Amino acid sequence: MEIFPHLHQIQSLVGDRNLFQYLFVGENVVLLDTGASHTPSEVILPFLASHGIKPSRLTVAINTHADADHHGGNASLKEAAGQMMLACGEPDRAMIENPDRLFASRYNQWVAEHGAGLSLYPEASEWVRKMAGPAHRIDLTFRGGEQIAIDDKRSLRVLHVPGHSDGHLALYDAANKAVFVGDALHGNYCPTTTGEPSLPPAYFAVLAYLGTLQFLEALEIEWIYSGHWPVYNGAAAAEFLAECRRFVDKASGLVWKSLERHPDGITLRVCIDECGSVLGNWPTGNRWLLMYPLHGHLLHLEQQGAVRRIKADEYSRWKIAA
């Protein structure tokens, strides 16, 4: 779908959610995200063909962040367009290049200490592993602030928007006052294709996420496009940013109340159980994904000295510092 002249949104599905990539066409052709391992052959390449764009015209494909449904198509797209460069944010490079690193450092990093992670759900783990595709080299990394020329009159500004991942990138199109954020913004939930809650927010670094919100609030933005959420325009864009902030505030308060109820401390799993049903009404089977924001809030309190982490024989606990 052409959303602005020579700027396309490519739509498919991942589970019960939309999955979007974005194609910027000019003398240089820039693709934002490559989807899952099957997305290039089933979606992206047919889309290019239907618009008369040969794969050899692709200049660079930029992965917004390290998640299987955003970079799993790297290897197959590179095979179809060998001269195309693959790019991402520098802090995410190692996980994007190596699926084993992705699983160890992003999906299963808290299994041993907290009993929370993707490997505890074998069917889901296998599904995500297939989406991640094979290992493949990244050619170019960004840190934010770079400019990418589409042609002599149009350019994109690379933004560093951490919180969901350390190296998360977005693209800002000043001419259209549009920002393309991948999964940098989460609102109250990630929706299904029909708008119901599917997944909880998955920021993991509280201060970084709040910094991203403040940064985007200061930009001249009329349009927000993302990897899974509907498009937000005008006042709805500002409200979506405010919704993101309200969720952080709500989660922060609930985590503290949970700590107060348990003078001897809480595990991450207890925190998920106590806060999950209050924070949102996504499917119960997806509630474990609250490990990301709730661990982020507990870690933030620990770094402030407000709580102490206690290493236990089974799972670590956090308790309010004396």
Secondary structure as UniProt FT lines:
FT   STRAND          2..4
FT   TURN            5..6
FT   STRAND          7..14
FT   TURN            15..16
FT   STRAND          17..25
FT   STRAND          29..32
FT   TURN            37..38
FT   HELIX           40..44
FT   HELIX           45..50
FT   TURN            51..52
FT   HELIX           55..57
FT   STRAND          58..62
FT   HELIX           68..71
FT   TURN            72..73
FT   HELIX           74..80
FT   TURN            82..83
FT   STRAND          85..89
FT   HELIX           90..92
FT   HELIX           93..97
FT   HELIX           99..102
FT   HELIX           103..107
FT   TURN            109..110
FT   HELIX           111..114
FT   HELIX           118..120
FT   HELIX           122..132
FT   STRAND          140..142
FT   STRAND          147..149
FT   STRAND          155..160
FT   TURN            166..167
FT   STRAND          169..173
FT   TURN            174..177
FT   STRAND          178..180
FT   TURN            182..183
FT   TURN            187..188
FT   STRAND          190..191
FT   TURN            193..194
FT   STRAND          197..199
FT   HELIX           206..217
FT   STRAND          223..225
FT   STRAND          232..233
FT   HELIX           235..261
FT   TURN            263..264
FT   HELIX           268..279
FT   HELIX           284..290
FT   HELIX           291..304
FT   STRAND          307..310
FT   STRAND          317..320
//
